[in-house]
Amino acid sequence: MFSKHKLLTNSYLVEKVILKNTDSAIKMLAQIRYRSDDYQYLQNSIIPTMHFQRSLPRLPVPELKSTCQRYLKAQQPLLSKNDYLKTKNSVENFEQNDGHLLQEMLKKKNNSNKNTSYITKDWFNMYLSDRTPLPINYNPLLVFKQLDNAYNNQLLRSTNLLISSLRFYKSLNANILEPEIFHISPKKSDTIQFRKLMKYIPESISWYGAYMYNAYPLDMSQYSSLFNNTRIPMINQDVLHNNTSGKHIVVMRRGHFYKFDVLDNQGNILDPQLLLSKIQYILNEDIAPSNYPIGVLTTAERNNWADLRNHLIKLGNEESLRIIDDSLLMIALDDEKPGSDPISCVKQYLHSDGINRWFDKSFTLIVCADGTSGLNFEHSWGDGVAVLRYFQDISKDTTDFPRCHPENLNQVLTSAETLDVKKLEFNLDEKMKCDIIKVKNEFKCKYESLDINYFEFFNVGRKMCKKFGISADSLMQLCFQLGHYKLHKKHVGTYESCSTAAFKHGRTETVRPCTMMTADFCHAVSSNNKPSDNDLVNMIKQCSVEHSKLVKEAAMGQGFDRHLFALRLLAEQCNLKIPDLYTDPAYGQINHNILSTSSLTSDYVWLGGFGPVVKDGYGIGYTILEDYSGAIITNYKEHSDGDKFRDALTQSLNQILNILKN
């Protein structure tokens, strides 16, 4: 695909020629270059993007007996002996009676929906029917590693991120984006030969061909929701809206909205200089912050937002809302300069003040005045796998092959007719103005109650853990368990997210890191009569073995959380009596996740995080690299002490490391 324009593949050199020459022939050369496949597409995969999708295995429905056993095992460290016996009795009764009936119903339902998984539709509905506001409660953040050169400029950064995003978008639509594959033996399968072979294996059996090479294609059904997608508030249950014909993006600045096309009538990405000039036009607008920013309404409780949106439509704003909903993607240009301060960055990308945000969009690229960049994404449509892949690909592309350069800043186009940037206007009555101020103040109370902390360890990562023969993920999870135990002297419901993207339409499963092994270690290391270091090392290794087993089970669809969720929902949908297992206080307790954790490990991510999922809990987004470990910790100030918890985590990790090293 790229052979026609080999001489024009170095975009930087072409830019240098254009900037030094005004000859019409050179300009024509530039037009050819910008319409070439090298500019229009990010990748040209040998294997079609969706080649494996048809043959992906289906998410298995776990055996009821196994689910009950796993559930009881997870409950054991959380309950007293008497409470555990009561829970054990209700679980055994469930397995023999109500659970058996529900399991057969679930299997029958699953067999009649063979094009998806048993959990997919219900999981979407769970997200969309929750009335909780999106920011902090649901939407996570990712922050790019900062550039230390002239490209770390708000205008250049936003333009290059936009172009790389469009290149990703076009590659995805053209079915030439590299399919996501987990390579167990990269030397064997992550090769040109493997790709050429896979291309000719029929789609109906392609997964099995990859399996023979110990390579596992992942589900890519969520990727279509990355672009032209938004969540629209409705009473009781929201809807996901997708309009693939959108050629425009929406840029937010100081609470105002601007719309402009990024693709021409043939679907080609517009020239870099033109895109840069459009963004420059917005940045040059000497406009005061909006007194009544409607973006802040996306921070409201969902039914309230649905009512307010309906009122906006009645006031004649339907067209402006449609432009936002249909936009290919959204960019927020912020005036703040968070710099290299992690806490300032988390505040900016997790919630900000809500004025320059539209939290309903599938994701929003956010670029601050100092060039610091990241994104905030809505969670109902998909999980971290699709977002992280997009994030990594555009991060690499903008760093290695920027399409706009510092010289371009001197070539800004100013003709309003050429730029065709439209500012969206909204009609507001006094009621709507009052409602906007009210929602803005309510959100301020919310985000000001949030505390953010972080810790990091250098020279502690996968390399060190491999040396000690333990899983790096288990080390971090043990640190979280010990840290919480140091503060509160008890064990609590803990959630670790695990992707089930190895299966068709897979979403996530829960790993339960609080085990009897971690509980025993916490007790032992906190005891006045501590075991020997050798014994403690063995306990750490046992924790690692158990944790790795739980992660593997979850990734293979053999956790218990999603299964129990589906069975309970089935009872509700069929108007059956809710089994005692679900009314047992222990079920509510284990699902009140005081510690909600997720690994955001990537060489392209500087920071990643999310809010706590319960008022008295902690949200822990952690990173493990070869020689680095760190975590962003969020909590609500009035319900828990984030400073003490961070200190407890730091002490715990040091304590575990000292045991291993001694």
N, C-alpha and C positions, 0 to 999 in steps of 0.2 A: 504493500500500500504506500510505503514511503519512497519508493524508488524514483518517482518522477521528479522529485525536488531535492536530490541528494546534495546539490551544491548550495542549497539554502537552509540546511539544517542547523547551522550555527546562528541562532536568532540574534545574539549579541553583536556579531560582526555585521549582520545586515542592518541592525539599528544604527551602528556607527556610520555606515555608508550613507544611509538615509539622512542622518542628521547633518552630514557634511556636504550633501549635494541636494540641489533642488531640481535637478534635471528631470523632465517628465518620464524619461525611460527608467530612471532609478525608482520613481514613484510607482510606475507600472510593475516593476520587478517586486516591489514591496507588496502590491495588491495580490500578485500571484503567490508570493510567499505566505501571506496571511490566509489565503484560501487553500493552501496546501494541507495535506493530511498531517504533516508534521506540526502544524499550528492548531489544527482543528481537533486533534485527538491526543489524548494522554498516552494511550497504549494501543497496540495492535496485536492482540493475543492470537496465537495460533489456535488455541482451543476457544470456541465461542463461550461467551460469559455464562450463558445458561445451559451449557451442554450437559451438565450432570443433573440438572434440577429434576428432570422427569424420573430419573432412576434412583433418586435418594431414598434410603430406607425410611420407613415410618417410625415415629416415636412409639416405643412399646408401652403398652399398658402394664404396669408392674403387677406381679402376683399379689393378691390381697394379703396372704400370710407374710410375705417378705416386707410389705409396707408396714404392717402392724408391728413386726419385730423391730424394724428400723425406727419406727416412731417411739416405741417403748425404750429403746436403747438411748435415744436422744433425750427422753424425759428423765432418765435415771439421775443424772447429775443435778437436775433442777429441783427435784422433789425430796421431801422427807420420806422415810420408810413407809409411814402410814399412808401418806398421800400417793406414793408410788403404787402401793398395793391396791388402792381404790381405782387409780387410773388403769392399772393392769387388768383389773376385773372388767372395767367398761370396755377396754380394747378387745379382750377375749370374747366378750358378749357380742361386740360389734362384728368381729371376724366370723362368728358362727351364725349370726342372724341377719341383722340389717345390712351389714357390709357385704355379705354374700349375695343378697338380692341386688344391691346397688352395683356390685362388680359385674354381674351378668348383664345388667342394663347398660352399663358403660361399654362393655365389650361389644354388645349388639349395636350401640350407637356408633362406636368406632368403626365397626365393619361396614357400616352403611355410608361412611364418609372417608373413602379411601384416598382421596386427593389431598388430605390435610392430616393434622394430628388431633388427638382426642382433646387437647387442651387449648388449641389456637383460638378458636372463636370465643370461648369463655374467657380467655385471658385478655383478649382485646376488649371485651365487654366490661371486664372488671376495671380496667383502666378508664374506659370511657364513661362508665356510670358513676365513678367516684366523684363526689362534688367538691373535694378538697382543692384549694387553689394550686396551680401548677408550680410557680416558682418556690424554691427551697424544698417543698414537699416531694416533687417529682423530677423536675428538670435538672439534669446534671450539667457540669461544665468541663471543658477541656481547654488548656492554654498551650499555645505553641511555644517551643523554645525560642528565645529572643535572638534576633540577628544582631551582630555586633559590627555592622557596616552601614554604608549609605542607603541600603535598601530598607533599613528599619525606620521608615518614614511613613506616616499615616496614609498619604496618597499613594505612594508606590506599593506599600504593603497591601492595602485594600484592593488595588487594581490587580496586582499579581495573584492574590488569593482568589479574586473573582475569575480571572482568566483560567487558572488551574482548575477551579471548580467547574467551569464550563467545559473544559477539556475532559474532565472526569465524566461529566454528565453526558456529553456526546459519545464518548467511548462506551458508556453503559448502554445508551440507547441503540448504538450500532452493533451491540453484542460482541464488542472486541476488547472489553475490559477483562483483564486476567481473572479467571474464576478463582474463588477463594478455596484453597486446598491446604489441608494440614498434612505436612510431609513428615512421616516418621523417620524415613531414611532419605534425606534430601539429596545425597550423592547419587541415589538410585532413581529418584522420581522427579526432583526439581531440575530437570534437564530438557534440552531442546528435543532430544530423541523421544522422551516420554510424552511431551506435548504433541509431537507429530503423530505418534501412535494413537494417542487418545482422540485426536481430531477425527480419525476414521472409524472409531468404534461407535456404533449406533447409540443414540441418546438413551434408548430404552434399556441398554445394558452398560452404559458408560461408567457408572459408579463401580460396577464389579470389575471393570478393567483397571480402574485406578486402585481398587482394593488389592489386586494381585501384585501391585508395586508398593504395597504398604503406605498408600497415600489415600487421604480421606477428604473428598470434596465436601464443602460446607454449604448449607442452605443460603441462597441469595435472594429469597423472595422479598425481603425487607428493603432491598436496594431501590426498588421502584418508588418507594415512599420518601426517599431522601429529598427529591426535588418536586416543585409544583404541588407541594402538599401542605396542608394545615389542618388543625383541629378546630372545629367550629362548635361553640357552646350551644347546647340545646337543653331544654328542661328534662331533668332526670338522666339523660344519657347523651353525650356529645356524639358527633359524627366526624369521620375523617374525610376530607375533601381533597380530590386530586384532579387537576386539569392539566393534562400533558401538552396542551397546545400553547401554553403560556411562553412567550418569548421575552418577557420583561422581568426585571427584578425591582424590588422596592428597597430604597435606602432610607434609613431613619437618621435624623440629626436633630438634637435638641427637642425631641418630641414631635417633629414634623416628618411628613412622609413625602418621598420623591420617587417617581416612577420613570424608568426609561428602558428601551429595548436593548438587549445584549446580543440578539441574533438577528440576521437580516432575513429577507423574505424566503431565501433558499435554506434557511436554518444554519448559516455559517456564523461563527463567532465574529463579532465586529473587530476592527483593527485595534490593537492595544492603545495606540495614541488617542483614538476616539473614546474608548472606554475610560482611559485615564482623564480625559478632558471632561467627560460627563461627571465623574466623581469630583474633579477639581471645581466644577461649576457649583456643586452643592456645598463644598467646603468654603468656597468664596462668598456664599450667601451670608450677608451680615444680618442675621435674623436672631431675634431674642428667643430664649427657650419658650416653648408653648405654655401658655397659662392654663390650658385645659387639655393636657396630653391624653388622647384616647387610648394610647398604648398601655397606660397603667391599668385600664379596665381588664386586661388579660391576667392581672394578679388577683382578681376577685374570686370569691366562691362561685362555682360554675353555674348554678342556677341563677344567681344574681347577675352574672355576666351575660347569661342567655337573655334575661329580661332587658338588660341595658342595651344589648346588641339589637334586639327587636325594636327598642325605642329609637336607636340610631337610624335604623332602616326606615321607620315611620317618618323621621325628620328629613328623609331624602338622601341618605348616605350610602345606599345600597351599592352604587357603582364604585365608590371609593373602597368599600369593604371588599367587593369582588376583586378589585385590582390587587389588594393585599393578599387575599386568599389564593388567587391564581398565579401569583408571582413565582418565578422559577426558584428563587431563593431570596433571602433578606440579609442586608448588611446594616449594622448599626455603627455609625461613626460617633464615638464618644469624645468629649472634651477632656476627660480625666487623664492623668498620667500616673498609672500605678507603678510603673518601673519594674524593678526586680524584687519588690516586696511581696512575698507570697500571700500574706493576709489581705493586702489591698487588692491584689489580683483576684483572689477568690471572691471577695465581696463584689468586685466589679462584674465578674463573669457568672456568678451564681445568682445574683439578684439585682444589684445596683439599686437605684431608687425607683425603678420601673418606668420612668418617664420616657426613656429612649429604647424601649423593648416592645416586642410583640411575642409573648411567650408561647402562643399557640402554634407558631410556625414550626415545621419539622426540625429546623435548626436555624440559628441566626449567627452569621459571622460577625464578630465584634472586633473593631479595630480602634484602639485608643489614640489620643493625640500624640503620644510618644512612640507609636508603632507597635506597642504591646498588642498581641492578637490572640483570639481564642474563639470558642463558640459555646453556646448554650443550646441544648436540644430537648425537644418535647419527647416524652418517653412512650406514649401509648402505641405508636406505629412501629417501634422497633427498639432494639437493644444496642449495647455497646459494640457488638461485632461489626455491624454495617457502618456505624458512625466512625469507629476507630480506623477502619480501612480507608474511608474517605479522607479522614483527618491526616493519616500517614501519607497517602498518595499525594495530596495537594501540598502538604508540608515539604515533601521531597522535591516536588516539581517547582514550587516557588523558590526554593533555595538553590537547586541545581540549575534550573533553566528559567530564570525570571524573564518575562516578556517585556516588561517596562524597566527602564534603567534611569539612573539619576539625570542623564542627558535629556530624557523625555520631559523633565519638569520645565525645560525652557521652550518646549514646543506646544504648549497648551492651546487648544482651539477655543475660540470664544463666541463664535456665531451661535446665537440661540436657536436658529433654524436648523443648523447642522447637529447640534447637541440633542435637541428634542427631549429635554428633561421637563417633566410635568410635576408640579407640586400638587399633592392631593389636598383638597379643601373639604372641611366638614361643617355641616350645619348643626349648631347646638342651641338648645333652648335653656332656660334657667334651671330647669329640673336636671338636665344632663350635666350642666356645669357643676351644680351642687353635688351630684352623684360622683363625678370625677374627683372632686376634691375630697369627698368622703372616702372613696376607695384608696386614693393616694395616701391619706393619713392612716388608714387601717394597715396598709402595706408597710408604711414607715414603722409603725409599732411592731410589726412582725419581724422585719429584718433587723431592727435595732435590738431585738431581744436575742438575736443569734450571736453566738460566740464562735470564733474561729481560731484554731491553733494548728501548729504543725511541728513535726520533729523529723530529723533526718540523720542518717548514719552513713558516713563515708567508709569505704573499704569493708562494708558489710553487704553482701548480696549473694547472688547465685553461686559465684565462684567459691566463696568462703563456705557456704552451706554444702556444696559438693564435697569439699575437703573433709567436712565433719560427717558426711554421709546422711544428711537430712534434707528434707524438702524446704526450700526457701519460703514457700507459702505457709507451710506448717509453722515455721519459726515465727513469722509475723502474727499468725493467728494465736499461737501460744503466748506471745507477748501481749496481745489484746486481752486474753483471758486472765493472765497473771496481773496485768495492770488494773483491771476492773476488780479483781479479787482483793488486791492490796487496799483499794479504797473502800470497798463495800462489804468485804468478807462474805460474799455469796456469789453464786453462779446464776447467769441470766440467759434468756433467749438470745441467740446469736445467729445472724443471717450472713451467709457468704454467697454471693451470686455466682452461678456457674452456667455457662452457655450450653444449650443443647442443639447448637447449629449443625451438628453432625447428622441431624435428622430433618426430613422435609417439614418446613414451617416450624422448626424448633425455636423456642424462645429461651427461657431460663429454667433452671432448677435450683433449689436451695441446698447448700451444704450446711450442716450443723456442726460448727467447729468446737462447740462446748461438749466434750466427751468425758467419760469416766477417767480416761487417761490424763486429759488436761486438768480435770478437777483434782485427781490424786497428786499430780505434780504441784499444783498451786498449794495444796495442803502441806505437802512434804517440804517444799522450799520455804514455806512461811512458818514452819514448826520450830519450836525451841530445840527439838532433838532432830536436827536435819540428818537425812541419810548422807552417805559419803558422796563425793563428787562423781565417782564411778557409777554409783546407783542412780544418781540424778541424770547423768548422761544417758544411761540406758532408758530412763523414763522419757527423756526428750526424744530419743529415737523411737520409742513405742508410740509417742504422740504423733510423730511424723508418719510412721507406717499407717496408723489408723486414719490420720487426716488424708493421706494420699488415697487410701481405699475409698473414703467418702467422696472425694473429688471425682475419682474415676467412676463410681456408681452414679453420681449425679450427672456427669457428662454423658453417660450411657442411658440416661432416662430412668435410672433406678433409684431416685430419691423417693421420699414419701410425701413431701409437701404438696406438689402439684396433683398427685394422685388423690390424696385426701380432699383437696380443694374440689376436684372434679366430682368426687362421690357426694360430697355435701351439696354441691350445686344441683346435682341431679335429683337429690331428695327434695330440694326446694322447688325445682321446676315441675316435679311430678306430684307436688302437694302431699308428700309423704312426711311422716313424723321424723323430725330431726333426731338422729341417733344420739345416745347419751355421750358418746365419745366427744361430740362437738360442744355439748353443754357442760362438760367437765371443766372446772376452772383451769386445769392443767393445760388444756388445749388453747385457751385464751392466753395463758401465761407464756407458752413457748412461742406463740405468734406475736407477742408484744416484744418486738425485737429491740432490746436496749442497745445492743451492738449490731449495727447494720454496716456491713463491710463489702467492699468490692475492690478488686485489683485493677489498676489502670496502667499496666506495664507496657511501655513502648519507648523506644529510643527517640521518638518524635514528640513525646508529651513532656512538657515541663511540669504542669500541674493538672490534677483532675480531682473532682470531688462532687459532693452532693450533700443535701441536708439530712438531719436525723429523721427517722420515719415515725418516731413517737416523741412526745413532749419531753420525757425524762430519759431520752436515749442519746446516742452518739452516732453520727454519720462518719465513717472512716473510709476515705479513698486512699489506697496505698499503692506504692510503686516499688518494684524490686527489679533492679538491673544487675549487671555482672558484679559491680563493685559499689553499689549504692542502694540504700533502702530509705524510704521516707513515707510520711502519711500526712494528709490533711484531715483535721478533726473538727467537726461541727457539733454544736449542742446549744440548747436554750439556757440562757444565763440563770433564769429564775428556778430552773428545775435540776440543774447539775453544774458542777464546777469543771469547766474545760481546762483551766490552768493546772489544777491538781491531777486531772486525768492524763494530760500530756506528760507531766512530771512522772507520774506512776508508770506510764508506758516506757519512758526513757530509762527509768530505774530498772524496769523489768527486763528490757532488752539487754541492758548492760549486765544484769545478773545472770541471764541465760548465757550470754557470751562468755562471761567469766567461768561459768561451770564448764562449758565446752572447751575453752582454752586450757583450763587447769587439768 
